[in-house]
Amino acid sequence: MRILLCLLLLPGLAAAEIYRWTDANGQVHFGQRPAAAGAEKVEVKPQVVERDQLTREREERTTRFYDARREEQAQASAVAAQHQAKRAEECRELRRQLASIPEGRSYYRTEADGQRSFYTDEQVDTARQQLQSRVSERCS
């Protein structure tokens, strides 16, 4: 992080002009604007810091760790998104089933022999209540 910050600031530092001048008392001053007539422009070169092998290895381990964490978070987000999509689909299906049971209709199931077996009003009400209960607990 610090390296990134330094890299971002380097172009600004390189573009800055630094002046050096000596006052009447013989004291040397530095500034971004020449304060005296005899000020001379100073070239400032950024310091290159060499990192030893242990530091480079530590940075690589840290980078691998953060990359692994980002990957874990991305996978967790994908799993959460899949779970949310599955739950939304389940809610749509429950609501569709609930809407297919309007008041005052006859409902039946077809038996293995092809005969229709009609539901009683109590059975329809029970099915409607069960669906409403599942919608309220799963889709709130």
C-alpha positions as CSV (number, residue, x, y, z in Angstrom):
1,M,0.0,0.0,0.0
2,R,2.8,2.4,0.9
3,I,4.6,1.5,-2.3
4,L,1.5,2.3,-4.3
5,L,1.2,5.7,-2.5
6,C,4.8,6.5,-3.2
7,L,4.4,5.6,-6.9
8,L,1.4,7.8,-7.2
9,L,3.3,10.8,-5.5
10,L,6.5,10.4,-7.4
11,P,5.4,12.1,-10.6
12,G,4.2,15.1,-8.6
13,L,7.5,15.2,-6.7
14,A,9.5,14.9,-9.9
15,A,7.6,17.9,-11.4
16,A,8.1,20.1,-8.4
17,E,10.9,22.7,-8.7
18,I,13.2,23.1,-5.7
19,Y,15.4,26.2,-5.3
20,R,18.4,26.7,-3.0
21,W,19.7,30.1,-1.9
22,T,21.9,31.5,0.8
23,D,20.7,34.5,2.9
24,A,22.8,37.4,4.2
25,N,23.8,35.5,7.3
26,G,25.2,32.6,5.2
27,Q,22.4,30.2,6.1
28,V,21.2,27.9,3.2
29,H,17.5,27.7,2.5
30,F,15.4,25.5,0.2
31,G,11.9,26.3,-1.2
32,Q,9.6,25.8,-4.1
33,R,9.8,29.4,-5.1
34,P,13.1,31.4,-5.4
35,A,13.0,33.9,-2.5
36,A,16.3,35.6,-3.4
37,A,17.8,36.8,-6.6
38,G,20.7,34.4,-6.5
39,A,18.5,31.2,-6.0
40,E,19.5,28.3,-8.1
41,K,17.3,25.4,-9.2
42,V,18.2,22.1,-7.6
43,E,17.6,18.8,-9.3
44,V,16.0,16.3,-6.9
45,K,16.3,12.6,-7.7
46,P,14.1,10.1,-6.0
47,Q,15.9,7.7,-3.8
48,V,15.7,4.1,-4.9
49,V,15.4,1.7,-2.1
50,E,16.6,-1.8,-2.7
51,R,14.7,-4.5,-0.7
52,D,16.5,-7.6,0.5
53,Q,15.5,-11.1,-0.4
54,L,13.5,-11.6,2.9
55,T,11.5,-8.4,2.3
56,R,10.7,-9.4,-1.2
57,E,9.6,-12.9,-0.1
58,R,7.5,-11.4,2.7
59,E,5.8,-9.0,0.2
60,E,5.1,-12.0,-2.1
61,R,3.6,-14.0,0.7
62,T,1.5,-11.0,1.7
63,T,0.3,-10.6,-1.9
64,R,-0.5,-14.2,-2.2
65,F,-2.5,-14.1,1.1
66,Y,-4.5,-11.1,0.0
67,D,-5.1,-12.6,-3.4
68,A,-6.4,-15.8,-1.8
69,R,-8.6,-13.7,0.5
70,R,-10.1,-11.8,-2.5
71,E,-10.7,-15.1,-4.2
72,E,-12.4,-16.6,-1.2
73,Q,-14.6,-13.5,-0.9
74,A,-15.5,-13.6,-4.6
75,Q,-16.4,-17.3,-4.2
76,A,-18.5,-16.6,-1.1
77,S,-20.2,-13.7,-3.0
78,A,-21.0,-16.1,-5.9
79,V,-22.4,-18.7,-3.6
80,A,-24.5,-16.1,-1.8
81,A,-25.8,-14.8,-5.2
82,Q,-26.7,-18.4,-6.2
83,H,-28.5,-18.9,-2.9
84,Q,-30.4,-15.7,-3.3
85,A,-31.4,-16.5,-6.9
86,K,-32.5,-20.0,-5.8
87,R,-34.6,-18.5,-3.0
88,A,-36.1,-15.9,-5.3
89,E,-37.1,-18.7,-7.7
90,E,-38.6,-20.7,-4.9
91,C,-40.6,-17.6,-3.8
92,R,-41.9,-17.0,-7.4
93,E,-43.0,-20.7,-7.5
94,L,-44.7,-20.5,-4.1
95,R,-46.5,-17.3,-5.1
96,R,-47.5,-18.9,-8.5
97,Q,-48.9,-21.9,-6.7
98,L,-50.8,-19.7,-4.2
99,A,-52.2,-17.6,-7.0
100,S,-53.4,-20.7,-8.8
101,I,-55.8,-21.4,-5.9
102,P,-58.3,-18.6,-6.2
103,E,-61.5,-18.7,-4.1
104,G,-64.5,-20.6,-5.3
105,R,-62.9,-23.1,-7.7
106,S,-63.0,-26.9,-7.7
107,Y,-59.6,-28.6,-7.6
108,Y,-58.8,-32.2,-8.4
109,R,-55.9,-34.6,-8.8
110,T,-55.9,-37.2,-11.5
111,E,-55.5,-40.7,-10.1
112,A,-53.5,-43.6,-11.7
113,D,-56.6,-45.0,-13.3
114,G,-57.4,-41.6,-14.9
115,Q,-60.3,-40.7,-12.6
116,R,-60.5,-37.2,-11.1
117,S,-60.4,-37.0,-7.3
118,F,-61.8,-33.6,-6.2
119,Y,-60.4,-31.8,-3.1
120,T,-62.8,-30.8,-0.4
121,D,-63.1,-27.1,0.6
122,E,-61.2,-27.9,3.8
123,Q,-58.4,-29.5,1.8
124,V,-58.2,-26.4,-0.5
125,D,-58.2,-24.1,2.5
126,T,-55.5,-26.1,4.2
127,A,-53.3,-26.1,1.0
128,R,-53.8,-22.3,0.7
129,Q,-52.9,-21.7,4.4
130,Q,-49.8,-23.9,4.0
131,L,-48.7,-22.0,0.9
132,Q,-49.3,-18.7,2.6
133,S,-47.3,-19.8,5.6
134,R,-44.4,-21.0,3.4
135,V,-44.5,-17.7,1.5
136,S,-44.4,-15.6,4.6
137,E,-41.5,-17.6,6.2
138,R,-39.4,-18.1,3.1
139,C,-40.1,-14.8,1.2
140,S,-40.1,-12.1,3.8
